[in-house]
């Protein structure tokens, strides 16, 4: 089976394949063909991929005869239509917002394996690109905030007096939030965290952070492990509880996303204005609407001295590791689907992973939620 | 005694006085007068200083009647000439390179207390601004490098495989180097360090870093605790030993300065070229000529994919804490010199601290090395 790896468009610095993972595909028996220069953003030469058993070709002809195509970022509609009919495509497809492309994939008869829909089971963890990238985003958010902050994170005892540790507030203790907590603790900050799911309190505390308790009434999490959306009243109570913590914090990192929906607004303009000049907010939900009033997706803005970071590709800040993780996630998925006898991916709908992440197949959109959105257009 | 605090010129973000330290001066009995807007870069309002007992005035008239003036950055010659005749001035005066201003200070009859010349004794540590700022520079260098690096610093064990820790090489284990080591270790990096002074090996190892041994023959340190300059041959042997470590490192931080002299060149162009694309070098000696071939003082440049950071004010990256430390260092010096009966600074040449740091006094340049340089002009 020939698997094609096109380059991602700049400013993306992550790549879909490393020479190490290319060698694993070769061992599996796949014929890997990648676009020339794919590894350049990370300094991987075409020769490094060739040595790993891959074929390197120019953009023209890359997709010819390809039975599978691996991408990272969501495809544009025209890219979806240019895929070989009937091929398998793997990628972070942004299925709820990129509806034109989803329709095009279905119409093209493409079997789209959507990395966002990998089930959150123990077995599938090794394929879970959302988690691997979110974890790196959590790390990158803290390092970025530390670099922008006008003070150090650790306590320092000096002959001229003691420097107090920075206070970091992490809102949302999912994969990204937990890694942010761990990184801020590593750097010596005093860390507080909040999440609407009381079940994560123990995880937060095991990392050495304080769990902020705000009584918002009944909450829960979905079967997929995401926090359920709060009511308007619950959100208001939550904001009041958070305002005080924000005002005392040097860094706030928000990570609250609701899968398939706009991110909830957690920090109002007033709460941002209550923070001291020089403090830093990193809004990891900027790409899906933002948790913070005033965040601009893809940008950094300063309001009354408070820096609002809305950069949307924080995993890309640690592109080397993010690429290694993403390539491994994709490899693990393909290996899972691989039929050694046939030497190719075979999609079996009774398989739990396949069933969950197969977004389009044989001309149809298989995910009910996405299908409903498409029908409502 | 009236002490005046002029604003520092942008892009400096550090300030010479915080409201907390202003209150300490008031308690001491000093009449503090500062330039309006002095604290603005850190969000300290003029009112915050007034509440601490200070007087806030416009630039015009600030120096009128001032018997002492506190600065941070080296004075320009015209600024030196504008000081009240016979006044005391305190600051980081860059005495070996800022000779025109030193002569002007002497001619003006100013008693210049040079913060770089504070003796490195246990007693004087609380006044040691070079050390307080260097320590913060060491922290900032690592955080800055981590933010620029294309990978994470800690090892991460994930379901999709293990991310190796970044390798950080710190050259020069003085105050800045030791703080850089500590910060990189905090972040989970694998840290190696080198210094020509074997005495620091134990300090390096106590921070959890590996001490790189390179036999360069006999070396030593000055009475002030600085490394003595190496011979040309010693430098060459040192470079060869370091080249291998550099090539394996993701981040290199160089901190080698020789007081009053140009910084030694430690990383050649070839050594930089031997590092992988995406790696980061921070040259903390950039302001005094640089330890790294290709460093541009005050800038960041990328050569064959390797980022060379030559920013010259890294303490300014954590300006809040750097200001707190500097203001405390200056306060501690002035408090040491304070005569409670007279309510003013009294300079006694038999005092060890005064004798060491009094650069100009009663029309003369007191420091022999600086005087020689001036006479050779």
Contacts between the chains, C-beta under 8 A, distances in Angstrom:
chain1	res1	chain2	res2	distance
A	13	B	150	7.3
A	42	B	150	6.7
A	42	B	277	7.6
A	42	B	278	6.4
A	43	B	276	6.2
A	43	B	277	3.3
A	43	B	278	5.7
A	43	B	305	5.6
A	125	B	159	3.7
A	125	B	160	7.8
A	126	B	159	4.3
A	126	B	160	5.1
A	127	B	160	7.7
A	128	B	159	7.0
A	128	B	160	7.8
A	131	B	159	8.0
A	132	B	158	6.1
A	132	B	159	8.0
A	132	B	160	5.6
A	135	B	156	7.3
A	135	B	158	7.0
A	136	B	152	6.7
A	139	B	152	5.3
A	139	B	154	7.8
A	140	B	152	7.9
A	143	B	143	6.9
A	143	B	146	4.9
A	143	B	147	5.2
A	143	B	187	8.0
A	144	B	147	5.8
A	146	B	143	4.9
A	146	B	147	7.6
A	147	B	143	5.2
A	147	B	144	5.8
A	147	B	146	7.6
A	147	B	147	4.0
A	147	B	317	7.5
A	149	B	318	7.4
A	150	B	13	7.3
A	150	B	42	6.7
A	150	B	317	7.9
A	150	B	318	6.2
A	150	B	319	5.0
A	150	B	320	4.3
A	150	B	321	7.9
A	151	B	318	5.4
A	151	B	320	4.2
A	151	B	321	4.6
A	152	B	136	6.7
A	152	B	139	5.3
A	152	B	140	7.9
A	152	B	318	5.2
A	152	B	321	5.3
A	154	B	139	7.8
A	154	B	183	7.8
A	154	B	186	6.9
A	156	B	135	7.3
A	156	B	321	7.6
A	158	B	132	6.1
A	158	B	135	7.0
A	158	B	325	6.6
A	159	B	125	3.7
A	159	B	126	4.3
A	159	B	128	7.0
A	159	B	132	8.0
A	160	B	125	7.8
A	160	B	126	5.1
A	160	B	127	7.7
A	160	B	128	7.8
A	160	B	132	5.6
A	160	B	325	5.3
A	160	B	328	4.0
A	160	B	329	5.3
A	160	B	332	6.4
A	161	B	324	7.2
A	161	B	325	7.5
A	161	B	328	5.2
A	163	B	321	4.9
A	163	B	324	6.8
A	163	B	325	7.4
A	183	B	154	7.9
A	183	B	187	7.7
A	186	B	154	6.9
A	186	B	186	5.5
A	186	B	187	5.8
A	186	B	188	6.3
A	187	B	143	8.0
A	187	B	183	7.7
A	187	B	186	5.8
A	187	B	187	6.6
A	188	B	186	6.3
A	276	B	43	6.2
A	277	B	42	7.6
A	277	B	43	3.3
A	278	B	42	6.4
A	278	B	43	5.7
A	278	B	320	6.3
A	305	B	43	5.6
A	317	B	147	7.5
A	317	B	150	7.9
A	318	B	149	7.4
A	318	B	150	6.2
A	318	B	151	5.4
A	318	B	152	5.2
A	319	B	150	5.0
A	320	B	150	4.2
A	320	B	151	4.2
A	320	B	278	6.3
A	321	B	150	7.8
A	321	B	151	4.6
A	321	B	152	5.3
A	321	B	156	7.6
A	321	B	163	4.9
A	324	B	161	7.2
A	324	B	163	6.8
A	325	B	158	6.6
A	325	B	160	5.3
A	325	B	161	7.4
A	325	B	163	7.4
A	328	B	160	4.0
A	328	B	161	5.2
A	329	B	160	5.3
A	332	B	160	6.4
